[in-house]
């Protein structure tokens, strides 16, 4: 487990019961089984520093484009801290002193928020410090699996990267009619960055867009203005 630096504050956490369905041996849902997760108070931030992103890999861009395929079967081995940080940096990492990021954004308004769901917790990625902030403690992947129409990769992958949008950041400049187009284009840019970075790390990934939005928001304890757009399960290839 990652080393956690706890902010100087009293831990205020609320235990929230979540009922989820576990897959049976035949792939059909088993009876719902309760689990408990701990949602962190906004006054208490658990912050995890990530390793510095690598700026040069072993594959060319052309090779990653050629090898990219949707992967739905994963080994159980968790991602390393370096791998997780690299994937999140590829999605929304800062690459310029002015705060510009890896994915283009209309008006450089950056309406996307990226989360990582692992067996340990739900983390929000903070591009400014290149670190993780604990959103929910505990393994919510079974509940996320149920919210995503019981698609196996969501449950089986050691990490699910979630791309969410805060539309107001873009609509403030471009209006409510045009903003969704720009936000959705940007989500596509960020998702492709993740998929190509996964290939470069010898990992597999698959983009998923079929899920119950409200249930995903509830499972991940997302703020009211964070709307989920993509689930991207990522993991090691089964060899």
Secondary structure as the mmCIF struct_conf table of DSSP 4:
data_model
#
loop_
_struct_conf.conf_type_id
_struct_conf.id
_struct_conf.beg_label_comp_id
_struct_conf.beg_label_asym_id
_struct_conf.beg_label_seq_id
_struct_conf.end_label_comp_id
_struct_conf.end_label_asym_id
_struct_conf.end_label_seq_id
STRN STRN1 UNK A 5 UNK A 6
HELX_LH_PP_P HELX_LH_PP_P1 UNK A 7 UNK A 7
BEND BEND1 UNK A 8 UNK A 9
STRN STRN2 UNK A 13 UNK A 23
TURN_TY1_P TURN_TY1_P1 UNK A 25 UNK A 26
BEND BEND2 UNK A 27 UNK A 28
STRN STRN3 UNK A 29 UNK A 40
HELX_LH_PP_P HELX_LH_PP_P2 UNK A 41 UNK A 41
TURN_TY1_P TURN_TY1_P2 UNK A 42 UNK A 43
BEND BEND3 UNK A 44 UNK A 44
STRN STRN4 UNK A 46 UNK A 49
HELX_LH_PP_P HELX_LH_PP_P3 UNK A 50 UNK A 54
BEND BEND4 UNK A 55 UNK A 55
BEND BEND5 UNK A 58 UNK A 59
HELX_RH_AL_P HELX_RH_AL_P1 UNK A 61 UNK A 67
STRN STRN5 UNK A 70 UNK A 70
BEND BEND6 UNK A 76 UNK A 76
HELX_LH_PP_P HELX_LH_PP_P4 UNK A 77 UNK A 80
HELX_RH_AL_P HELX_RH_AL_P2 UNK A 81 UNK A 92
STRN STRN6 UNK A 94 UNK A 94
BEND BEND7 UNK A 96 UNK A 96
TURN_TY1_P TURN_TY1_P3 UNK A 97 UNK A 98
STRN STRN7 UNK A 101 UNK A 101
BEND BEND8 UNK A 102 UNK A 103
HELX_RH_3T_P HELX_RH_3T_P1 UNK A 106 UNK A 108
STRN STRN8 UNK A 112 UNK A 117
BEND BEND9 UNK A 119 UNK A 120
STRN STRN9 UNK A 121 UNK A 126
TURN_TY1_P TURN_TY1_P4 UNK A 127 UNK A 130
STRN STRN10 UNK A 131 UNK A 137
BEND BEND10 UNK A 138 UNK A 138
HELX_RH_AL_P HELX_RH_AL_P3 UNK A 141 UNK A 147
TURN_TY1_P TURN_TY1_P5 UNK A 148 UNK A 150
HELX_RH_AL_P HELX_RH_AL_P4 UNK A 152 UNK A 156
BEND BEND11 UNK A 157 UNK A 158
STRN STRN11 UNK A 159 UNK A 165
HELX_RH_AL_P HELX_RH_AL_P5 UNK A 167 UNK A 200
TURN_TY1_P TURN_TY1_P6 UNK A 201 UNK A 202
STRN STRN12 UNK A 203 UNK A 208
BEND BEND12 UNK A 211 UNK A 211
HELX_RH_AL_P HELX_RH_AL_P6 UNK A 213 UNK A 220
TURN_TY1_P TURN_TY1_P7 UNK A 221 UNK A 221
TURN_TY1_P TURN_TY1_P8 UNK A 224 UNK A 225
STRN STRN13 UNK A 227 UNK A 236
HELX_LH_PP_P HELX_LH_PP_P5 UNK A 237 UNK A 238
#
